[in-house]
């Protein structure tokens, strides 16, 4: 997902980090790695706060991240998806409270059912329909 963010926003590399949770490492080892990654981000001149995103609440990444964030300068949002990441990256210069709200709304707005029926705003054509004018006005 970090690579996708960098593809869309190539200038965000210094402000977006990813920590892969390896199944053979203990949560303590993962936490140590995450602390280093977070500190490297916060040491960057333009970064004062950080938003931590994880996949699933209650899973190891989320549990580790809960120990990582302080709730003041760092916040945690779970349920990450690509729209959430793109929203967070595009508004990364906003205050942390606003960034959290934008990330959550981006994540929820990015989830939708896509119908495989008639395109929006076009009525379905019934084969027995006597109206032979099918164009949209």
BAKEKE-298530 format. One record per residue: residue in three letters; y, z, x of N, C-alpha, C in turn. Coordinates in steps of 0.02 Angstrom, whole numbers, plus 50000, padded with zeros to 5 digits. Each point is the difference from the previous one (the first is absolute). Layout:
alaYZXYZXYZX
...
END
This chain:
unk499405000050041500605000049959500635000050044
unk499965003450056500574999850046500144992850022
unk499484996350014500094993050021500334995949945
unk499835001449937500324996549944500745001849998
unk500175006350009500705002050001500374996650056
unk499694999550058500324996750057500064992549988
unk499554997149963500044992949983500624998749957
unk500125004349952500574999149954500655002450032
unk499965005650036500595003050033499865000650075
unk500074994750038499825000250071500415005050040
unk500575002149975500435004650037499835007449989
unk499485001549961499855006949983499485003250046
unk499794996650052499455002450042500115006950030
unk500625001650018500135006550031500015005749949
unk500034998449936500065005249949499395000549955
unk499484996250014499405000249959499405000950047
unk499635005449988499405001450040499405000549954
unk499424999050028499385000749962499515004150041
unk499665004549967499485004050032499364998649962
unk499514997450035499364998549970499565006250005
unk499745002349944499575005849998499284997750014
unk499775001950058499334997950022499475004849971
unk499454997549975499495004349970499665004650050
unk500014998350064499665004150050500465005350030
unk500645000349979500465005150025500085005649948
unk500115005950025500125005749955500714999549971
unk500125003249944500685000149972500515002850050
unk499805004850041500465002950049500204994850052
unk499524995950022500164994750048500464994749968
unk499874998449938500424995349964500715002849992
unk500055006449985500655003249993500384999850066
unk499675001250054500334999750066500274993050014
unk499604995049985500224993050008500594998449955
unk499965002449938500554998749952500645003650021
unk499945006050028500595003650023500354996250056
unk499614997250045500294996150055500364993849971
unk499684996549954500304994049970500645001849963
unk499995005449962500595002149963500575002050047
unk499835003650053500525002150047500314994050036
unk499594995050016500274993950031500494996649953
unk499844999949935500464997049951500655004049997
unk499945006549995500595004249992500435000350063
unk499714998250057500384999850063500424993650006
unk499874995149958500404993850001500725001749980
unk500494996750031500705001849987500224999549928
unk499774995149963500244999049932499585003649947
unk499505003750020499555003349953500105007650001
unk500145002849941500075007349993499495002949953
unk499744995849955499525002249950499424995049998
unk499455002049968499424995649996499655000849933
unk499774994449974499594999949941499294998350021
unk499535004449984499304999050018499634997749937
unk499644994550007499634997149944499255000250016
unk499615002249951499275000150008499674996749940
unk499374998550007499654996249949499825004049938
unk499665005550007499705003349942500105007650005
unk500305002949949500105007250000499325003550003
unk499955004950044499385003850007499544997450053
unk500114993950023499594997250054500265002550067
unk499624998950053500185002550066500714998050022
unk500204993749993500684998350021500545004149964
unk499915000949936500495004049962499985007350020
unk499415002850010499945006950021500315001250069
unk499904995350045500305000650066500764999449994
unk500234995249961500724998949992500355006049968
unk499665003649957500305005949969500165005350053
unk499615000250053500135004750055500534997250047
unk500124993649996500474996650045500725000449976
unk500104999249935500684999749973500285007049987
unk500675000550002500315006549988500365000449933
unk500054994549964500325000049934500764999650004
unk500285000350060500734999750008500194993550035
unk499784999350062500154994050039499444994849995
unk499435002149975499444995549990499695001349932
unk499834994749966499695000549933499374995949999
unk499575001649951499364996749992499954996949931
unk499784993849997499844996649937499304997050008
unk499575001349952499324997250003499944994249950
unk499444996550005499894994349956500324993650026
unk500054999450065500374994550030499724993249980
unk500454995449990499824992949991500544995950034
unk499894993650006500474995850037500704999849968
unk500064999549934500685000249972500375006550017
unk499645005650003500315006450019500264999650072
unk499604997450044500204999550071500614995450007
unk499974994349967500564995350006500645002949971
unk499955003749945500595003349972500265005350048
unk499555003950029500225005350046500334997050062
unk499724994750026500294996950059500674996849985
unk500064996849943500624996649985500575005049987
unk499845006149979500525005149988499965005750052
unk499744998650058499895005250051500635003550024
unk500584997149988500635003050023500305004849949
unk499685000649941500265004549949499785007350014
unk500335004949969499785006950008499285000949977
unk499675005050027499285000949988499835000849926
unk500405003749962499855000849929500024993349964
unk500494995950014500054993449969499434995550023
unk499815000550063499454996050027499345001749966
unk499885006449989499395002149965499994997049930
unk500565000549964500034997249932499894992550000
unk500314996550047499914992750004499284998150017
unk499695003750046499314998550018499535001049941
unk500095005549964499575001449942500104994749946
unk500624998249987500124995049948499734993250022
unk500084998350064499724993750024499254999849995
unk499685005650014499285000349995499754999349929
unk500345003349953499784999649930500184993449969
unk500584997350016500204993549972499604994350028
unk499695001150058499594994850030499304999549972
unk499835004649955499344999949969500074997349929
unk499684994549986500034997149933499394995849987
unk499844999549937499454995649980500294993149994
unk499654995150027500224993149995499514996449954
unk500264997549945499584996649951499824993050024
unk499444997649978499794993250017500064995649938
unk500435002149955500104996349938500634995750005
unk500304998549944500604995849999500565003150041
unk500394995950033500585002750037500465003949954
unk500385004650029500465004149961500484995549961
unk500195002449942500504996849957499784993149975
unk499384998550003499754993849971499455001749951
unk500064997149941499495001749950499364996350015
unk499465003049979499354996950008499934994349951
unk499724994750023499884994249957499325000749968
unk500005000049934499375000249964499794992749986
unk499384998650009499774993149991500084997649928
unk500025004549953500084998049931500735000249978
unk500465001150047500715000549985500284993249981
unk500304999349940500274993549978500634998150039
unk500335004750033500614998550038499804996550064
unk500204993850007499824996250059500545000350054
unk500535003749987500545000750050499885006450040
unk499724999350058499795005850039500525002150053
unk500564996550002500485001950052500385006449980
unk500225003550050500365006249988500754998549994
unk500335003049950500714998749991500405006250012
END
